[in-house]
């Protein structure tokens, strides 16, 4: 059985007119933007905004993304973006996303990120600031 630590947070996003296509529905690539918002708010919620990674000389480059679409979203819809990070004590992190409007699943998917130092895209071990957060959450 693999050991992992679960981080989870939900944030709301209001669909902007600019997010929609000629058919009046959210353009497919916008869901990756919504994933990014969910990921940023997840990390901020746990006290580790992306800016802290950069200040410490680390980046989280995207190495994989996947989106599955279920139901269209439209201008002015209020969407809930649920982001779930299951940290498996590896040099990569996978974040799963579920996007809902009320109780309807709009889309779901995931992104995979590696830890790297600024100036190099080579994967490195998770940085101390991240592992400090993991230790703090494990103790709770």
DODO-273334 format. One line per field, with one value per residue (C-alpha): x, y, z; residue in one letter. Coordinates in nm, 2 decimals, always signed. Example, Ala and Ser with C-alpha at 12.3 -4.5 7.8 and 13.67 -1.06 7.14 Angstrom:
BEGIN
x = (+1.23 / +1.37)
y = (-0.45 / -0.11)
z = (+0.78 / +0.71)
res = (A / S)
This chain:
BEGIN
x = (+0.00 / +0.14 / +0.17 / +0.03 / -0.09 / -0.40 / -0.45 / -0.79 / -0.96 / -1.25 / -1.27 / -1.54 / -1.49 / -1.74 / -1.73 / -1.63 / -1.77 / -1.41 / -1.40 / -1.67 / -1.65 / -1.88 / -2.13 / -2.16 / -2.00 / -1.67 / -1.38 / -1.21 / -0.87 / -1.01 / -1.06 / -0.68 / -0.69 / -0.96 / -0.73 / -0.45 / -0.67 / -0.78 / -0.42 / -0.30 / -0.58 / -0.52 / -0.16 / -0.25 / -0.51 / -0.24 / +0.00 / +0.23 / +0.14 / +0.34 / +0.53 / +0.70 / +0.83 / +0.98 / +1.13 / +1.31 / +1.43 / +1.19 / +0.94 / +0.66 / +0.67 / +0.37 / +0.47 / +0.12 / -0.24 / -0.57 / -0.93 / -1.25 / -1.56 / -1.91 / -2.15 / -2.10 / -2.06 / -2.18 / -2.12 / -2.19 / -2.21 / -2.07 / -1.84 / -1.68 / -1.32 / -1.22 / -0.85 / -0.70 / -0.33 / -0.22 / +0.15 / +0.31 / +0.66 / +0.80 / +0.97 / +0.64 / +0.29 / -0.04 / -0.34 / -0.69 / -0.96 / -1.34 / -1.54 / -1.90 / -2.20 / -2.44 / -2.43 / -2.35 / -2.00 / -1.88 / -1.53 / -1.26 / -0.90 / -0.55 / -0.21 / +0.13 / +0.41 / +0.78 / +0.98 / +1.28 / +1.53 / +1.50 / +1.72 / +1.69 / +1.40 / +1.56 / +1.35 / +1.47 / +1.35 / +1.06 / +1.20 / +1.22 / +0.93 / +0.71 / +0.83 / +0.78 / +0.42 / +0.39 / +0.53 / +0.30 / -0.01 / +0.11 / +0.12 / -0.24)
y = (+0.00 / +0.34 / +0.61 / +0.95 / +1.27 / +1.44 / +1.81 / +1.93 / +2.27 / +2.40 / +2.75 / +2.93 / +3.07 / +3.28 / +3.22 / +3.53 / +3.62 / +3.60 / +3.23 / +3.14 / +3.05 / +3.14 / +2.87 / +3.04 / +2.77 / +2.77 / +2.71 / +2.37 / +2.51 / +2.74 / +2.43 / +2.42 / +2.78 / +2.68 / +2.39 / +2.65 / +2.87 / +2.56 / +2.46 / +2.80 / +2.84 / +2.49 / +2.58 / +2.92 / +2.77 / +2.55 / +2.85 / +2.78 / +3.02 / +2.96 / +3.28 / +3.12 / +2.84 / +3.10 / +3.30 / +2.99 / +2.92 / +2.64 / +2.59 / +2.34 / +2.29 / +2.10 / +1.76 / +1.62 / +1.74 / +1.57 / +1.70 / +1.50 / +1.71 / +1.61 / +1.91 / +2.26 / +2.57 / +2.90 / +3.27 / +3.38 / +3.02 / +2.99 / +2.69 / +2.51 / +2.38 / +2.11 / +2.04 / +1.74 / +1.68 / +1.34 / +1.36 / +1.02 / +1.12 / +1.14 / +1.42 / +1.48 / +1.58 / +1.50 / +1.71 / +1.59 / +1.84 / +1.82 / +2.11 / +2.14 / +2.37 / +2.30 / +1.92 / +1.87 / +1.76 / +1.99 / +1.85 / +1.66 / +1.58 / +1.61 / +1.78 / +1.64 / +1.87 / +1.81 / +2.01 / +2.19 / +2.46 / +2.80 / +2.80 / +2.42 / +2.21 / +1.89 / +1.73 / +1.76 / +1.64 / +1.83 / +2.14 / +2.20 / +2.45 / +2.19 / +1.91 / +2.14 / +2.17 / +1.80 / +1.74 / +2.00 / +1.83 / +1.49 / +1.60 / +1.73)
z = (+0.00 / -0.10 / +0.15 / +0.05 / +0.20 / +0.06 / +0.02 / -0.10 / -0.16 / -0.36 / -0.51 / -0.71 / -1.06 / -1.24 / -1.62 / -1.80 / -2.15 / -2.27 / -2.17 / -2.42 / -2.78 / -3.08 / -2.96 / -2.62 / -2.42 / -2.23 / -2.48 / -2.41 / -2.33 / -2.06 / -1.84 / -1.80 / -1.69 / -1.43 / -1.32 / -1.27 / -1.06 / -0.85 / -0.81 / -0.71 / -0.45 / -0.32 / -0.24 / -0.11 / +0.12 / +0.28 / +0.32 / +0.03 / -0.26 / -0.58 / -0.52 / -0.22 / -0.45 / -0.68 / -0.39 / -0.28 / -0.63 / -0.74 / -1.01 / -1.07 / -1.45 / -1.61 / -1.75 / -1.82 / -1.84 / -1.91 / -1.93 / -1.98 / -2.07 / -1.95 / -1.97 / -2.12 / -1.90 / -2.02 / -1.96 / -1.60 / -1.46 / -1.11 / -1.11 / -0.82 / -0.89 / -0.65 / -0.66 / -0.48 / -0.45 / -0.33 / -0.24 / -0.27 / -0.15 / -0.50 / -0.70 / -0.89 / -0.78 / -0.94 / -0.89 / -0.97 / -1.06 / -1.06 / -1.19 / -1.10 / -1.16 / -0.87 / -0.86 / -1.22 / -1.32 / -1.60 / -1.64 / -1.46 / -1.52 / -1.38 / -1.41 / -1.32 / -1.22 / -1.13 / -0.89 / -1.05 / -0.97 / -1.14 / -1.45 / -1.50 / -1.59 / -1.45 / -1.18 / -0.82 / -0.48 / -0.33 / -0.17 / +0.20 / +0.20 / +0.05 / +0.28 / +0.58 / +0.48 / +0.44 / +0.79 / +0.93 / +0.77 / +0.88 / +1.24 / +1.23)
res = (X / X / X / X / X / X / X / X / X / X / X / X / X / X / X / X / X / X / X / X / X / X / X / X / X / X / X / X / X / X / X / X / X / X / X / X / X / X / X / X / X / X / X / X / X / X / X / X / X / X / X / X / X / X / X / X / X / X / X / X / X / X / X / X / X / X / X / X / X / X / X / X / X / X / X / X / X / X / X / X / X / X / X / X / X / X / X / X / X / X / X / X / X / X / X / X / X / X / X / X / X / X / X / X / X / X / X / X / X / X / X / X / X / X / X / X / X / X / X / X / X / X / X / X / X / X / X / X / X / X / X / X / X / X / X / X / X / X / X / X)
